[in-house]
């Protein structure tokens, strides 16, 4: 129950931070992030947060962890990370402006580096889950 409460508090804090950022960023940047290029990914990130919230709410009423709710929360987190990575990149490109990006200031290498770091972190988490499920099932 404590983990579920902590997870939902973290999701609420993330949503609040996103709302505060949208308020501070101004209408032009918000239109960019909700536009045709980044909007679907923003929706993906929000859907991931909603899936996590639903999974942790369902898990909260259980006496012990259940794989279906932990898997759902993990899938929601994956959706949120993927959506957020693209939205963050769209924001960065919008702030730089088209002339700067065409002039080589796009930072594609940095984006790819952090995309790889995110992928490795997700893979590592998946490996931990698989390993713990095997141990729970009695496999070596």
The first five atom37 places (N, CA, C, CB, O) and aatype in JSON, in Angstrom:
{
  "aatype": [20, 20, 20, 20, 20, 20, 20, 20, 20, 20, 20, 20, 20, 20, 20, 20, 20, 20, 20, 20, 20, 20, 20, 20, 20, 20, 20, 20, 20, 20, 20, 20, 20, 20, 20, 20, 20, 20, 20, 20, 20, 20, 20, 20, 20, 20, 20, 20, 20, 20, 20, 20, 20, 20, 20, 20, 20, 20, 20, 20, 20, 20, 20, 20, 20, 20, 20, 20, 20, 20, 20, 20, 20, 20, 20, 20, 20, 20, 20, 20, 20, 20, 20, 20, 20, 20, 20, 20, 20, 20, 20, 20, 20, 20, 20, 20, 20, 20, 20, 20, 20, 20, 20, 20, 20, 20, 20, 20, 20, 20, 20, 20, 20, 20, 20, 20, 20, 20, 20, 20, 20, 20, 20, 20, 20, 20, 20, 20, 20, 20, 20, 20, 20, 20, 20, 20, 20, 20, 20, 20],
  "atom_mask": [
    [1, 1, 1, 1, 1],
    [1, 1, 1, 1, 1],
    [1, 1, 1, 1, 1],
    [1, 1, 1, 1, 1],
    [1, 1, 1, 1, 1],
    [1, 1, 1, 1, 1],
    [1, 1, 1, 1, 1],
    [1, 1, 1, 1, 1],
    [1, 1, 1, 1, 1],
    [1, 1, 1, 1, 1],
    [1, 1, 1, 1, 1],
    [1, 1, 1, 1, 1],
    [1, 1, 1, 1, 1],
    [1, 1, 1, 1, 1],
    [1, 1, 1, 1, 1],
    [1, 1, 1, 1, 1],
    [1, 1, 1, 1, 1],
    [1, 1, 1, 1, 1],
    [1, 1, 1, 1, 1],
    [1, 1, 1, 1, 1],
    [1, 1, 1, 1, 1],
    [1, 1, 1, 1, 1],
    [1, 1, 1, 1, 1],
    [1, 1, 1, 1, 1],
    [1, 1, 1, 1, 1],
    [1, 1, 1, 1, 1],
    [1, 1, 1, 1, 1],
    [1, 1, 1, 1, 1],
    [1, 1, 1, 1, 1],
    [1, 1, 1, 1, 1],
    [1, 1, 1, 1, 1],
    [1, 1, 1, 1, 1],
    [1, 1, 1, 1, 1],
    [1, 1, 1, 1, 1],
    [1, 1, 1, 1, 1],
    [1, 1, 1, 1, 1],
    [1, 1, 1, 1, 1],
    [1, 1, 1, 1, 1],
    [1, 1, 1, 1, 1],
    [1, 1, 1, 1, 1],
    [1, 1, 1, 1, 1],
    [1, 1, 1, 1, 1],
    [1, 1, 1, 1, 1],
    [1, 1, 1, 1, 1],
    [1, 1, 1, 1, 1],
    [1, 1, 1, 1, 1],
    [1, 1, 1, 1, 1],
    [1, 1, 1, 1, 1],
    [1, 1, 1, 1, 1],
    [1, 1, 1, 1, 1],
    [1, 1, 1, 1, 1],
    [1, 1, 1, 1, 1],
    [1, 1, 1, 1, 1],
    [1, 1, 1, 1, 1],
    [1, 1, 1, 1, 1],
    [1, 1, 1, 1, 1],
    [1, 1, 1, 1, 1],
    [1, 1, 1, 1, 1],
    [1, 1, 1, 1, 1],
    [1, 1, 1, 1, 1],
    [1, 1, 1, 1, 1],
    [1, 1, 1, 1, 1],
    [1, 1, 1, 1, 1],
    [1, 1, 1, 1, 1],
    [1, 1, 1, 1, 1],
    [1, 1, 1, 1, 1],
    [1, 1, 1, 1, 1],
    [1, 1, 1, 1, 1],
    [1, 1, 1, 1, 1],
    [1, 1, 1, 1, 1],
    [1, 1, 1, 1, 1],
    [1, 1, 1, 1, 1],
    [1, 1, 1, 1, 1],
    [1, 1, 1, 1, 1],
    [1, 1, 1, 1, 1],
    [1, 1, 1, 1, 1],
    [1, 1, 1, 1, 1],
    [1, 1, 1, 1, 1],
    [1, 1, 1, 1, 1],
    [1, 1, 1, 1, 1],
    [1, 1, 1, 1, 1],
    [1, 1, 1, 1, 1],
    [1, 1, 1, 1, 1],
    [1, 1, 1, 1, 1],
    [1, 1, 1, 1, 1],
    [1, 1, 1, 1, 1],
    [1, 1, 1, 1, 1],
    [1, 1, 1, 1, 1],
    [1, 1, 1, 1, 1],
    [1, 1, 1, 1, 1],
    [1, 1, 1, 1, 1],
    [1, 1, 1, 1, 1],
    [1, 1, 1, 1, 1],
    [1, 1, 1, 1, 1],
    [1, 1, 1, 1, 1],
    [1, 1, 1, 1, 1],
    [1, 1, 1, 1, 1],
    [1, 1, 1, 1, 1],
    [1, 1, 1, 1, 1],
    [1, 1, 1, 1, 1],
    [1, 1, 1, 1, 1],
    [1, 1, 1, 1, 1],
    [1, 1, 1, 1, 1],
    [1, 1, 1, 1, 1],
    [1, 1, 1, 1, 1],
    [1, 1, 1, 1, 1],
    [1, 1, 1, 1, 1],
    [1, 1, 1, 1, 1],
    [1, 1, 1, 1, 1],
    [1, 1, 1, 1, 1],
    [1, 1, 1, 1, 1],
    [1, 1, 1, 1, 1],
    [1, 1, 1, 1, 1],
    [1, 1, 1, 1, 1],
    [1, 1, 1, 1, 1],
    [1, 1, 1, 1, 1],
    [1, 1, 1, 1, 1],
    [1, 1, 1, 1, 1],
    [1, 1, 1, 1, 1],
    [1, 1, 1, 1, 1],
    [1, 1, 1, 1, 1],
    [1, 1, 1, 1, 1],
    [1, 1, 1, 1, 1],
    [1, 1, 1, 1, 1],
    [1, 1, 1, 1, 1],
    [1, 1, 1, 1, 1],
    [1, 1, 1, 1, 1],
    [1, 1, 1, 1, 1],
    [1, 1, 1, 1, 1],
    [1, 1, 1, 1, 1],
    [1, 1, 1, 1, 1],
    [1, 1, 1, 1, 1],
    [1, 1, 1, 1, 1],
    [1, 1, 1, 1, 1],
    [1, 1, 1, 1, 1],
    [1, 1, 1, 1, 1],
    [1, 1, 1, 1, 1],
    [1, 1, 1, 1, 1],
    [1, 1, 1, 1, 1],
    [1, 1, 1, 1, 1]
  ],
  "atom_positions": [
    [[0.82, -1.2, 0.0], [0.0, 0.0, 0.0], [0.85, 1.25, 0.0], [-0.93, 0.01, 1.2], [0.51, 2.26, -0.62]],
    [[1.98, 1.19, 0.71], [2.86, 2.35, 0.76], [3.47, 2.64, -0.6], [3.96, 2.14, 1.8], [3.58, 3.8, -1.01]],
    [[3.86, 1.59, -1.3], [4.45, 1.77, -2.63], [3.42, 2.36, -3.57], [4.98, 0.42, -3.19], [3.73, 3.26, -4.36]],
    [[2.2, 1.87, -3.5], [1.13, 2.38, -4.35], [0.86, 3.85, -4.06], [-0.14, 1.55, -4.15], [0.7, 4.65, -4.98]],
    [[0.82, 4.19, -2.81], [0.58, 5.59, -2.41], [1.72, 6.48, -2.9], [0.43, 5.71, -0.88], [1.48, 7.58, -3.41]],
    [[2.94, 6.02, -2.75], [4.1, 6.78, -3.19], [4.09, 6.96, -4.71], [5.4, 6.07, -2.75], [4.38, 8.04, -5.22]],
    [[3.75, 5.89, -5.44], [3.69, 5.97, -6.9], [2.64, 6.96, -7.35], [3.4, 4.59, -7.5], [2.89, 7.77, -8.25]],
    [[1.47, 6.92, -6.74], [0.4, 7.85, -7.12], [0.75, 9.28, -6.74], [-0.92, 7.45, -6.46], [0.38, 10.22, -7.45]],
    [[1.46, 9.46, -5.64], [1.91, 10.81, -5.27], [2.92, 11.33, -6.29], [2.54, 10.81, -3.85], [2.9, 12.5, -6.66]],
    [[3.81, 10.45, -6.75], [4.77, 10.83, -7.78], [4.09, 11.2, -9.09], [5.76, 9.71, -8.02], [4.5, 12.15, -9.75]],
    [[3.06, 10.45, -9.47], [2.31, 10.77, -10.68], [1.6, 12.11, -10.55], [1.3, 9.66, -10.99], [1.55, 12.89, -11.5]],
    [[1.03, 12.37, -9.37], [0.37, 13.66, -9.13], [1.37, 14.81, -9.2], [-0.34, 13.66, -7.76], [1.08, 15.87, -9.75]],
    [[2.56, 14.58, -8.63], [3.61, 15.62, -8.68], [4.05, 15.87, -10.11], [4.81, 15.21, -7.81], [4.28, 17.01, -10.5]],
    [[4.18, 14.8, -10.9], [4.57, 14.95, -12.31], [3.49, 15.71, -13.09], [4.82, 13.57, -12.95], [3.81, 16.57, -13.91]],
    [[2.23, 15.37, -12.85], [1.14, 16.07, -13.53], [1.11, 17.54, -13.13], [-0.21, 15.4, -13.22], [0.91, 18.42, -13.97]],
    [[1.3, 17.8, -11.85], [1.34, 19.19, -11.39], [2.5, 19.96, -11.98], [1.43, 19.24, -9.89], [2.36, 21.13, -12.35]],
    [[3.64, 19.31, -12.08], [4.81, 19.95, -12.69], [4.57, 20.25, -14.16], [6.05, 19.06, -12.54], [4.94, 21.31, -14.66]],
    [[3.92, 19.31, -14.85], [3.59, 19.53, -16.26], [2.64, 20.69, -16.44], [2.99, 18.28, -16.86], [2.8, 21.5, -17.36]],
    [[1.64, 20.79, -15.57], [0.7, 21.91, -15.64], [1.39, 23.23, -15.35], [-0.46, 21.69, -14.66], [1.14, 24.23, -16.03]],
    [[2.26, 23.25, -14.36], [3.0, 24.48, -14.03], [3.91, 24.88, -15.19], [3.83, 24.29, -12.75], [4.05, 26.06, -15.49]],
    [[4.54, 23.89, -15.82], [5.41, 24.18, -16.97], [4.59, 24.76, -18.12], [6.15, 22.9, -17.42], [5.01, 25.73, -18.75]],
    [[3.43, 24.17, -18.4], [2.59, 24.67, -19.48], [2.16, 26.11, -19.21], [1.36, 23.77, -19.66], [2.09, 26.92, -20.13]],
    [[1.87, 26.41, -17.96], [1.46, 27.76, -17.59], [2.62, 28.73, -17.78], [0.96, 27.81, -16.13], [2.43, 29.84, -18.3]],
    [[3.82, 28.32, -17.37], [4.99, 29.2, -17.45], [5.54, 29.31, -18.87], [6.08, 28.71, -16.53], [6.13, 30.33, -19.23]],
    [[5.35, 28.28, -19.69], [5.95, 28.24, -21.03], [5.3, 29.22, -21.99], [5.86, 26.85, -21.59], [5.95, 29.72, -22.91]],
    [[4.05, 29.49, -21.8], [3.36, 30.41, -22.68], [2.64, 29.68, -23.8], [4.33, 31.41, -23.26], [2.92, 28.52, -24.09]],
    [[1.7, 30.39, -24.43], [0.81, 29.75, -25.42], [1.53, 29.25, -26.67], [-0.25, 30.71, -25.83], [1.12, 28.23, -27.24]],
    [[2.57, 29.92, -27.12], [3.25, 29.48, -28.35], [3.89, 28.11, -28.17], [4.31, 30.51, -28.78], [3.74, 27.23, -29.03]],
    [[4.6, 27.92, -27.08], [5.25, 26.63, -26.84], [4.21, 25.55, -26.56], [6.23, 26.74, -25.67], [4.37, 24.4, -26.99]],
    [[3.15, 25.91, -25.85], [2.1, 24.93, -25.58], [1.45, 24.48, -26.89], [1.02, 25.53, -24.62], [1.17, 23.29, -27.06]],
    [[1.21, 25.41, -27.82], [0.65, 25.03, -29.13], [1.61, 24.12, -29.88], [0.35, 26.29, -29.97], [1.17, 23.2, -30.57]],
    [[2.89, 24.36, -29.75], [3.88, 23.5, -30.4], [3.82, 22.09, -29.83], [5.3, 24.08, -30.23], [3.82, 21.11, -30.58]],
    [[3.75, 21.99, -28.51], [3.75, 20.68, -27.87], [2.44, 19.92, -28.08], [4.02, 20.83, -26.39], [2.42, 18.69, -28.08]],
    [[1.35, 20.66, -28.26], [0.06, 20.01, -28.49], [-0.26, 19.92, -29.98], [-1.06, 20.77, -27.76], [-1.34, 19.46, -30.36]],
    [[0.67, 20.36, -30.83], [0.44, 20.39, -32.27], [0.55, 19.02, -32.93], [1.41, 21.33, -32.92], [0.65, 17.98, -32.27]],
    [[0.53, 19.05, -34.25], [0.49, 17.81, -35.03], [1.72, 16.93, -34.82], [0.36, 18.14, -36.5], [1.6, 15.7, -34.8]],
    [[2.89, 17.52, -34.66], [4.11, 16.72, -34.55], [4.27, 16.1, -33.17], [5.33, 17.57, -34.86], [4.54, 14.9, -33.05]],
    [[4.09, 16.89, -32.12], [4.34, 16.4, -30.76], [3.07, 15.98, -30.03], [5.04, 17.46, -29.95], [3.14, 15.22, -29.07]],
    [[1.93, 16.46, -30.46], [0.66, 16.2, -29.77], [0.36, 14.73, -29.53], [-0.44, 16.79, -30.53], [0.0, 14.36, -28.41]],
    [[0.49, 13.88, -30.56], [0.22, 12.46, -30.31], [1.14, 11.85, -29.25], [0.37, 11.68, -31.6], [0.71, 10.97, -28.5]],
    [[2.37, 12.31, -29.18], [3.3, 11.79, -28.18], [2.99, 12.34, -26.79], [4.74, 12.15, -28.56], [3.19, 11.66, -25.79]],
    [[2.49, 13.58, -26.75], [2.02, 14.11, -25.48], [0.83, 13.28, -24.99], [1.62, 15.61, -25.62], [0.73, 12.96, -23.81]],
    [[-0.06, 12.92, -25.92], [-1.18, 12.05, -25.58], [-0.71, 10.68, -25.11], [-2.1, 11.89, -26.79], [-1.29, 10.12, -24.18]],
    [[0.34, 10.16, -25.73], [0.91, 8.87, -25.33], [1.44, 8.95, -23.89], [2.04, 8.45, -26.3], [1.23, 8.05, -23.09]],
    [[2.14, 10.04, -23.58], [2.68, 10.22, -22.23], [1.56, 10.32, -21.2], [3.56, 11.47, -22.17], [1.65, 9.73, -20.12]],
    [[0.51, 11.06, -21.53], [-0.63, 11.2, -20.62], [-1.35, 9.85, -20.45], [-1.62, 12.28, -21.13], [-1.72, 9.48, -19.34]],
    [[-1.54, 9.13, -21.55], [-2.16, 7.8, -21.47], [-1.33, 6.87, -20.59], [-2.34, 7.19, -22.88], [-1.89, 6.09, -19.82]],
    [[-0.02, 6.96, -20.7], [0.86, 6.16, -19.85], [0.69, 6.5, -18.39], [2.3, 6.34, -20.26], [0.67, 5.62, -17.53]],
    [[0.56, 7.79, -18.09], [0.35, 8.2, -16.7], [-0.99, 7.7, -16.18], [0.42, 9.73, -16.58], [-1.1, 7.25, -15.03]],
    [[-2.02, 7.77, -17.02], [-3.34, 7.28, -16.6], [-3.33, 5.77, -16.36], [-4.4, 7.64, -17.65], [-3.94, 5.28, -15.42]],
    [[-2.62, 5.04, -17.23], [-2.49, 3.6, -17.05], [-1.76, 3.29, -15.74], [-1.75, 2.96, -18.24], [-2.16, 2.39, -15.0]],
    [[-0.7, 4.02, -15.46], [0.02, 3.83, -14.2], [-0.88, 4.12, -13.0], [1.26, 4.72, -14.15], [-0.9, 3.36, -12.03]],
    [[-1.62, 5.21, -13.07], [-2.5, 5.58, -11.96], [-3.56, 4.5, -11.73], [-3.17, 6.94, -12.24], [-3.85, 4.14, -10.59]],
    [[-4.14, 4.0, -12.81], [-5.15, 2.95, -12.68], [-4.54, 1.68, -12.08], [-5.79, 2.63, -14.04], [-5.13, 1.05, -11.21]],
    [[-3.36, 1.31, -12.55], [-2.7, 0.1, -12.06], [-2.34, 0.23, -10.58], [-1.44, -0.2, -12.87], [-2.57, -0.7, -9.81]],
    [[-1.79, 1.37, -10.18], [-1.41, 1.54, -8.78], [-2.62, 1.66, -7.88], [-0.52, 2.77, -8.62], [-2.57, 1.26, -6.72]],
    [[-3.72, 2.21, -8.4], [-4.95, 2.26, -7.62], [-5.5, 0.85, -7.4], [-6.01, 3.14, -8.33], [-5.92, 0.51, -6.29]],
    [[-5.48, 0.04, -8.44], [-5.93, -1.35, -8.31], [-5.02, -2.14, -7.37], [-5.99, -2.04, -9.69], [-5.48, -2.96, -6.58]],
    [[-3.72, -1.88, -7.46], [-2.75, -2.59, -6.62], [-2.89, -2.18, -5.15], [-1.32, -2.31, -7.1], [-2.58, -2.97, -4.26]],
    [[-3.35, -0.96, -4.9], [-3.41, -0.46, -3.53], [-4.32, -1.3, -2.63], [-3.9, 0.98, -3.53], [-4.07, -1.41, -1.43]],
    [[-5.35, -1.87, -3.2], [-6.28, -2.66, -2.4], [-5.85, -4.09, -2.16], [-7.6, -2.65, -3.05], [-6.57, -4.85, -1.51]],
    [[-4.7, -4.48, -2.66], [-4.23, -5.87, -2.53], [-3.28, -5.99, -1.35], [-3.52, -6.33, -3.84], [-2.58, -5.04, -0.98]],
    [[-3.26, -7.15, -0.77], [-2.36, -7.4, 0.36], [-0.92, -7.63, -0.08], [-2.85, -8.6, 1.13], [0.01, -7.42, 0.7]],
    [[-0.73, -8.05, -1.33], [0.63, -8.28, -1.84], [0.66, -7.85, -3.3], [1.06, -9.79, -1.69], [-0.38, -7.64, -3.92]],
    [[1.87, -7.74, -3.83], [2.01, -7.32, -5.23], [1.43, -8.37, -6.17], [3.49, -7.06, -5.56], [1.6, -9.57, -5.96]],
    [[0.75, -7.9, -7.2], [0.21, -8.79, -8.23], [0.84, -8.43, -9.56], [-1.34, -8.69, -8.31], [0.95, -7.26, -9.93]],
    [[1.26, -9.47, -10.28], [2.0, -9.28, -11.52], [1.22, -8.46, -12.54], [2.36, -10.63, -12.12], [1.8, -7.62, -13.23]],
    [[-0.09, -8.68, -12.64], [-0.86, -7.96, -13.67], [-0.85, -6.46, -13.44], [-2.29, -8.46, -13.72], [-0.78, -5.69, -14.39]],
    [[-0.93, -6.03, -12.16], [-0.93, -4.59, -11.9], [0.47, -4.0, -12.02], [-1.5, -4.32, -10.51], [0.63, -2.88, -12.48]],
    [[1.47, -4.76, -11.6], [2.85, -4.27, -11.75], [3.24, -4.2, -13.23], [3.84, -5.18, -10.99], [3.93, -3.27, -13.66]],
    [[2.78, -5.18, -14.01], [3.05, -5.16, -15.45], [2.34, -3.98, -16.1], [2.59, -6.48, -16.12], [2.92, -3.3, -16.95]],
    [[1.11, -3.73, -15.7], [0.37, -2.59, -16.25], [1.05, -1.27, -15.9], [-1.08, -2.59, -15.73], [1.17, -0.38, -16.75]],
    [[1.49, -1.14, -14.65], [2.18, 0.08, -14.24], [3.49, 0.24, -15.02], [2.46, 0.06, -12.73], [3.85, 1.36, -15.4]],
    [[4.2, -0.86, -15.25], [5.45, -0.81, -16.01], [5.2, -0.42, -17.45], [6.16, -2.16, -15.95], [5.96, 0.37, -18.02]],
    [[4.15, -0.95, -18.05], [3.81, -0.58, -19.43], [3.41, 0.89, -19.52], [2.68, -1.48, -19.97], [3.75, 1.58, -20.48]],
    [[2.69, 1.37, -18.52], [2.34, 2.79, -18.47], [3.57, 3.66, -18.35], [1.41, 3.06, -17.31], [3.66, 4.71, -18.99]],
    [[4.52, 3.23, -17.54], [5.77, 3.99, -17.39], [6.54, 4.02, -18.71], [6.64, 3.38, -16.28], [7.1, 5.05, -19.08]],
    [[6.55, 2.89, -19.41], [7.23, 2.84, -20.71], [6.58, 3.82, -21.69], [7.19, 1.41, -21.28], [7.28, 4.56, -22.38]],
    [[5.27, 3.82, -21.76], [4.56, 4.76, -22.64], [4.88, 6.2, -22.27], [3.04, 4.52, -22.58], [5.1, 7.05, -23.13]],
    [[4.9, 6.48, -20.97], [5.19, 7.84, -20.51], [6.61, 8.27, -20.88], [5.0, 7.93, -19.0], [6.82, 9.4, -21.32]],
    [[7.56, 7.38, -20.7], [8.95, 7.72, -21.03], [9.11, 7.96, -22.53], [9.91, 6.59, -20.57], [9.76, 8.92, -22.94]],
    [[8.53, 7.08, -23.35], [8.63, 7.26, -24.8], [7.98, 8.55, -25.25], [8.0, 6.07, -25.52], [8.56, 9.32, -26.01]],
    [[6.76, 8.81, -24.78], [6.06, 10.03, -25.16], [6.79, 11.27, -24.69], [4.67, 10.02, -24.6], [6.91, 12.25, -25.43]],
    [[7.28, 11.24, -23.46], [7.98, 12.4, -22.91], [9.28, 12.68, -23.65], [8.26, 12.17, -21.43], [9.64, 13.84, -23.85]],
    [[9.99, 11.64, -24.05], [11.25, 11.84, -24.78], [11.01, 12.6, -26.08], [11.93, 10.49, -25.07], [11.77, 13.5, -26.42]],
    [[9.97, 12.24, -26.81], [9.68, 12.93, -28.07], [9.19, 14.34, -27.82], [8.65, 12.14, -28.89], [9.59, 15.27, -28.53]],
    [[8.32, 14.52, -26.83], [7.82, 15.87, -26.52], [8.96, 16.77, -26.07], [6.73, 15.8, -25.42], [9.01, 17.94, -26.45]],
    [[9.87, 16.24, -25.27], [11.03, 17.03, -24.82], [11.89, 17.45, -26.01], [11.87, 16.22, -23.81], [12.39, 18.57, -26.05]],
    [[12.06, 16.54, -26.96], [12.85, 16.87, -28.16], [12.13, 17.92, -29.0], [13.11, 15.6, -28.99], [12.78, 18.83, -29.52]],
    [[10.82, 17.81, -29.14], [10.05, 18.81, -29.9], [10.16, 20.18, -29.24], [8.56, 18.39, -30.01], [10.28, 21.19, -29.93]],
    [[10.13, 20.2, -27.92], [10.28, 21.46, -27.19], [11.66, 22.06, -27.43], [10.04, 21.25, -25.69], [11.8, 23.27, -27.64]],
    [[12.67, 21.22, -27.39], [14.03, 21.71, -27.58], [14.21, 22.29, -28.98], [15.04, 20.59, -27.35], [14.82, 23.34, -29.15]],
    [[13.67, 21.59, -29.97], [13.78, 22.08, -31.34], [12.99, 23.37, -31.55], [13.31, 21.01, -32.32], [13.41, 24.25, -32.3]],
    [[11.84, 23.47, -30.89], [11.04, 24.69, -30.99], [11.76, 25.89, -30.38], [9.68, 24.49, -30.31], [11.69, 27.0, -30.91]],
    [[12.46, 25.66, -29.28], [13.18, 26.74, -28.63], [14.39, 27.16, -29.47], [13.62, 26.32, -27.22], [14.7, 28.35, -29.57]],
    [[15.08, 26.18, -30.06], [16.24, 26.5, -30.9], [15.84, 27.26, -32.15], [16.98, 25.23, -31.29], [16.54, 28.18, -32.57]],
    [[14.73, 26.9, -32.73], [14.27, 27.54, -33.96], [14.84, 26.85, -35.17], [14.66, 29.01, -33.96], [15.9, 26.23, -35.12]],
    [[14.13, 26.97, -36.26], [14.51, 26.29, -37.51], [15.89, 26.7, -38.05], [13.47, 26.54, -38.56], [16.66, 25.83, -38.44]],
    [[16.22, 28.0, -38.07], [17.55, 28.37, -38.6], [18.7, 27.75, -37.79], [17.7, 29.88, -38.6], [19.7, 27.33, -38.37]],
    [[18.55, 27.69, -36.47], [19.62, 27.11, -35.64], [19.76, 25.62, -35.91], [19.34, 27.35, -34.16], [20.87, 25.1, -35.96]],
    [[18.64, 24.93, -36.08], [18.69, 23.49, -36.34], [19.32, 23.23, -37.7], [17.27, 22.87, -36.27], [20.14, 22.32, -37.83]],
    [[18.94, 24.02, -38.71], [19.53, 23.84, -40.04], [21.01, 24.18, -40.03], [18.8, 24.71, -41.07], [21.77, 23.66, -40.85]],
    [[21.43, 25.06, -39.12], [22.83, 25.44, -39.02], [23.67, 24.46, -38.23], [22.95, 26.78, -38.4], [24.86, 24.7, -38.02]],
    [[23.08, 23.36, -37.79], [23.85, 22.33, -37.1], [23.75, 22.37, -35.59], [25.27, 22.43, -37.47], [24.47, 21.65, -34.91]],
    [[22.86, 23.2, -35.03], [22.75, 23.31, -33.57], [21.69, 22.38, -33.02], [22.44, 24.73, -33.18], [21.25, 22.55, -31.89]],
    [[21.27, 21.4, -33.8], [20.17, 20.53, -33.39], [20.49, 19.6, -32.26], [19.72, 19.75, -34.53], [19.6, 19.26, -31.47]],
    [[21.73, 19.17, -32.14], [22.12, 18.27, -31.05], [21.59, 16.86, -31.2], [21.65, 18.83, -29.76], [21.23, 16.22, -30.21]],
    [[21.53, 16.37, -32.44], [21.02, 15.02, -32.67], [21.82, 13.98, -31.9], [21.03, 14.7, -34.16], [21.26, 13.02, -31.38]],
    [[23.11, 14.17, -31.82], [23.95, 13.22, -31.09], [23.58, 13.13, -29.62], [25.41, 13.61, -31.22], [23.54, 12.04, -29.05]],
    [[23.31, 14.26, -29.0], [22.92, 14.29, -27.59], [21.58, 13.59, -27.42], [22.85, 15.74, -27.06], [21.39, 12.81, -26.49]],
    [[20.64, 13.88, -28.33], [19.32, 13.23, -28.26], [19.47, 11.72, -28.38], [18.4, 13.76, -29.37], [18.87, 10.98, -27.61]],
    [[20.25, 11.26, -29.33], [20.43, 9.82, -29.53], [21.11, 9.17, -28.34], [21.23, 9.56, -30.8], [20.78, 8.05, -27.96]],
    [[22.08, 9.88, -27.75], [22.75, 9.37, -26.55], [21.74, 9.12, -25.43], [23.83, 10.34, -26.09], [21.72, 8.05, -24.83]],
    [[20.91, 10.13, -25.16], [19.95, 9.98, -24.06], [18.82, 9.02, -24.42], [19.37, 11.33, -23.69], [18.24, 8.4, -23.53]],
    [[18.49, 8.89, -25.69], [17.52, 7.87, -26.1], [18.09, 6.48, -25.81], [17.17, 8.01, -27.62], [17.37, 5.59, -25.35]],
    [[19.38, 6.3, -26.06], [20.03, 5.02, -25.77], [20.08, 4.78, -24.27], [21.45, 4.99, -26.37], [19.87, 3.65, -23.82]],
    [[20.36, 5.81, -23.48], [20.38, 5.67, -22.02], [19.0, 5.27, -21.52], [20.83, 6.99, -21.34], [18.87, 4.38, -20.67]],
    [[17.95, 5.92, -22.05], [16.57, 5.55, -21.67], [16.29, 4.09, -22.04], [15.53, 6.48, -22.37], [15.72, 3.35, -21.24]],
    [[16.68, 3.68, -23.23], [16.44, 2.3, -23.67], [17.17, 1.31, -22.77], [16.89, 2.11, -25.14], [16.62, 0.26, -22.41]],
    [[18.4, 1.62, -22.39], [19.15, 0.74, -21.49], [18.5, 0.66, -20.12], [20.6, 1.22, -21.36], [18.43, -0.41, -19.52]],
    [[18.02, 1.79, -19.61], [17.35, 1.8, -18.31], [16.08, 0.95, -18.35], [17.02, 3.24, -17.87], [15.8, 0.21, -17.41]],
    [[15.33, 1.07, -19.42], [14.1, 0.28, -19.55], [14.45, -1.21, -19.65], [13.29, 0.73, -20.8], [13.8, -2.04, -19.01]],
    [[15.46, -1.54, -20.44], [15.89, -2.93, -20.56], [16.37, -3.5, -19.24], [16.98, -3.05, -21.6], [16.08, -4.65, -18.92]],
    [[17.1, -2.71, -18.49], [17.6, -3.14, -17.19], [16.43, -3.43, -16.25], [18.52, -2.06, -16.57], [16.43, -4.45, -15.56]],
    [[15.43, -2.54, -16.23], [14.23, -2.77, -15.39], [13.52, -4.04, -15.81], [13.27, -1.56, -15.48], [13.09, -4.83, -14.96]],
    [[13.38, -4.25, -17.12], [12.72, -5.46, -17.61], [13.49, -6.7, -17.18], [12.58, -5.43, -19.14], [12.89, -7.7, -16.8]],
    [[14.82, -6.65, -17.24], [15.64, -7.79, -16.84], [15.47, -8.09, -15.35], [17.11, -7.53, -17.16], [15.43, -9.25, -14.95]],
    [[15.38, -7.05, -14.54], [15.16, -7.24, -13.09], [13.83, -7.95, -12.85], [15.18, -5.89, -12.35], [13.75, -8.87, -12.04]],
    [[12.79, -7.52, -13.57], [11.47, -8.13, -13.4], [11.5, -9.59, -13.83], [10.41, -7.36, -14.21], [10.98, -10.45, -13.13]],
    [[12.11, -9.88, -14.98], [12.18, -11.26, -15.48], [12.95, -12.13, -14.49], [12.84, -11.32, -16.88], [12.53, -13.24, -14.17]],
    [[14.08, -11.63, -14.0], [14.89, -12.39, -13.05], [14.12, -12.67, -11.76], [16.18, -11.63, -12.74], [14.17, -13.78, -11.24]],
    [[13.4, -11.68, -11.26], [12.67, -11.89, -10.01], [11.49, -12.84, -10.22], [12.17, -10.56, -9.44], [11.15, -13.6, -9.31]],
    [[10.86, -12.81, -11.39], [9.77, -13.75, -11.67], [10.3, -15.17, -11.76], [9.04, -13.36, -12.98], [9.65, -16.11, -11.31]],
    [[11.49, -15.34, -12.34], [12.09, -16.67, -12.42], [12.42, -17.2, -11.03], [13.34, -16.65, -13.29], [12.2, -18.38, -10.75]],
    [[12.95, -16.34, -10.18], [13.27, -16.76, -8.82], [12.01, -17.14, -8.06], [14.03, -15.65, -8.07], [11.99, -18.11, -7.3]],
    [[10.95, -16.35, -8.26], [9.69, -16.64, -7.58], [9.09, -17.96, -8.05], [8.68, -15.51, -7.81], [8.42, -18.66, -7.29]],
    [[9.35, -18.31, -9.32], [8.83, -19.57, -9.87], [9.74, -20.74, -9.54], [8.65, -19.47, -11.38], [9.42, -21.89, -9.84]],
    [[10.89, -20.47, -8.91], [11.8, -21.53, -8.52], [12.86, -21.87, -9.56], [11.03, -22.75, -8.22], [13.62, -22.82, -9.38]],
    [[12.92, -21.11, -10.64], [13.94, -21.35, -11.66], [15.25, -20.71, -11.22], [13.49, -20.79, -13.05], [15.24, -19.74, -10.46]],
    [[16.38, -21.22, -11.68], [17.68, -20.66, -11.29], [17.94, -19.31, -11.92], [18.8, -21.61, -11.66], [18.98, -18.71, -11.69]]
  ]
}
